[in-house]
Amino acid sequence: MDTSPAVILIVAAVAVALVAMLVATAVLFVKVFRTRALLREAGVPLSNRAAYWGALIYVVSPVDLLPDPVYLDDIGVLLLALRSLHAASAGAAARVQDRERKGSRTRSTRPRSLGSP
């Protein structure tokens, strides 16, 4: 068996790339899983919640666009889900701020009675 330094270097590079992709997938999976709290607090629309659950199911399912040693498709799906959830939570936060601003404006513009200071 030929174990030239070039073959060993190629095998090592492939192994490092696979480990890096696996670590990136695991980190993104944990980030997506932790966003459950944002879904509950922000009142995220159903389409964004579906993207969240779809991404989690896709990552753990045995059916992939690319074979499992290549996690690029999983990483892409998780990144799209995180981006969708981030946009939805930012929109929900903006809606909450608008409601609070409108509530404070209606309280401050209300006419005072003559007896109140």
C-alpha positions as CSV (number, residue, x, y, z in Angstrom):
1,M,0.0,0.0,0.0
2,D,1.3,3.4,-1.0
3,T,1.3,5.9,1.9
4,S,3.1,8.8,0.3
5,P,3.0,12.1,2.1
6,A,0.7,13.6,-0.5
7,V,-2.0,10.9,0.2
8,I,-1.6,11.4,3.9
9,L,-1.9,15.2,3.5
10,I,-5.1,14.9,1.3
11,V,-6.7,12.5,3.8
12,A,-5.8,14.8,6.7
13,A,-7.2,17.9,4.9
14,V,-10.5,16.0,4.1
15,A,-10.8,14.9,7.7
16,V,-10.2,18.5,9.0
17,A,-12.8,19.8,6.6
18,L,-15.4,17.2,7.6
19,V,-14.8,18.0,11.3
20,A,-15.1,21.7,10.7
21,M,-18.4,21.2,8.8
22,L,-19.7,19.0,11.6
23,V,-18.8,21.6,14.3
24,A,-20.4,24.4,12.3
25,T,-23.5,22.4,11.8
26,A,-23.7,21.5,15.5
27,V,-23.2,25.2,16.5
28,L,-25.9,26.4,14.1
29,F,-28.2,23.6,15.3
30,V,-27.8,24.7,18.9
31,K,-28.4,28.4,17.9
32,V,-31.6,27.5,16.0
33,F,-32.8,25.3,18.9
34,R,-32.3,28.1,21.4
35,T,-34.4,30.5,19.4
36,R,-37.5,28.8,20.8
37,A,-37.7,31.5,23.4
38,L,-37.8,34.2,20.7
39,L,-40.6,32.4,19.0
40,R,-42.7,32.4,22.1
41,E,-41.9,36.0,23.2
42,A,-42.0,37.8,19.9
43,G,-45.2,36.4,18.5
44,V,-43.5,35.2,15.4
45,P,-45.8,34.4,12.4
46,L,-46.6,30.9,11.4
47,S,-44.4,30.9,8.3
48,N,-41.3,31.7,10.3
49,R,-42.1,29.0,12.9
50,A,-42.5,26.6,10.1
51,A,-39.1,27.5,8.8
52,Y,-37.7,26.9,12.3
53,W,-39.2,23.5,12.7
54,G,-38.4,22.6,9.1
55,A,-34.7,23.4,9.5
56,L,-34.5,21.3,12.7
57,I,-36.3,18.3,11.0
58,Y,-34.1,18.6,7.9
59,V,-30.8,18.5,9.9
60,V,-31.8,15.4,11.9
61,S,-33.5,13.6,9.0
62,P,-31.6,11.0,7.0
63,V,-32.8,12.5,3.7
64,D,-30.3,15.2,2.5
65,L,-29.6,17.0,-0.7
66,L,-25.9,16.1,-0.3
67,P,-24.6,13.0,1.4
68,D,-24.1,13.2,5.1
69,P,-20.3,13.7,5.3
70,V,-20.9,17.0,3.5
71,Y,-22.8,19.3,5.8
72,L,-23.0,22.3,3.5
73,D,-26.7,21.8,2.8
74,D,-27.5,21.5,6.5
75,I,-25.5,24.6,7.3
76,G,-27.3,26.5,4.5
77,V,-30.7,25.4,5.8
78,L,-29.8,26.4,9.4
79,L,-28.5,29.8,8.3
80,L,-31.7,30.5,6.3
81,A,-33.8,29.6,9.3
82,L,-31.7,31.8,11.6
83,R,-32.0,34.7,9.2
84,S,-35.8,34.2,8.9
85,L,-36.2,34.1,12.7
86,H,-33.9,37.1,13.2
87,A,-36.0,39.2,10.7
88,A,-39.2,38.0,12.3
89,S,-38.1,38.9,15.8
90,A,-36.9,42.3,14.7
91,G,-40.2,42.9,13.0
92,A,-42.1,41.8,16.2
93,A,-39.8,44.1,18.3
94,A,-40.6,47.0,16.0
95,R,-44.4,46.3,16.3
96,V,-44.1,46.2,20.1
97,Q,-42.2,49.6,20.2
98,D,-44.8,51.1,17.9
99,R,-47.6,49.9,20.2
100,E,-45.7,51.3,23.2
101,R,-45.1,54.6,21.5
102,K,-48.7,54.9,20.4
103,G,-49.8,54.1,24.0
104,S,-47.6,56.8,25.5
105,R,-48.7,59.3,22.9
106,T,-52.4,58.8,23.6
107,R,-51.7,59.1,27.4
108,S,-49.7,62.3,27.0
109,T,-52.1,64.0,24.6
110,R,-55.2,63.4,26.7
111,P,-56.6,66.7,28.0
112,R,-56.2,67.2,31.7
113,S,-59.2,68.1,33.9
114,L,-59.2,71.4,35.6
115,G,-58.7,69.9,39.0
116,S,-55.6,67.9,38.2
117,P,-52.1,69.4,38.5
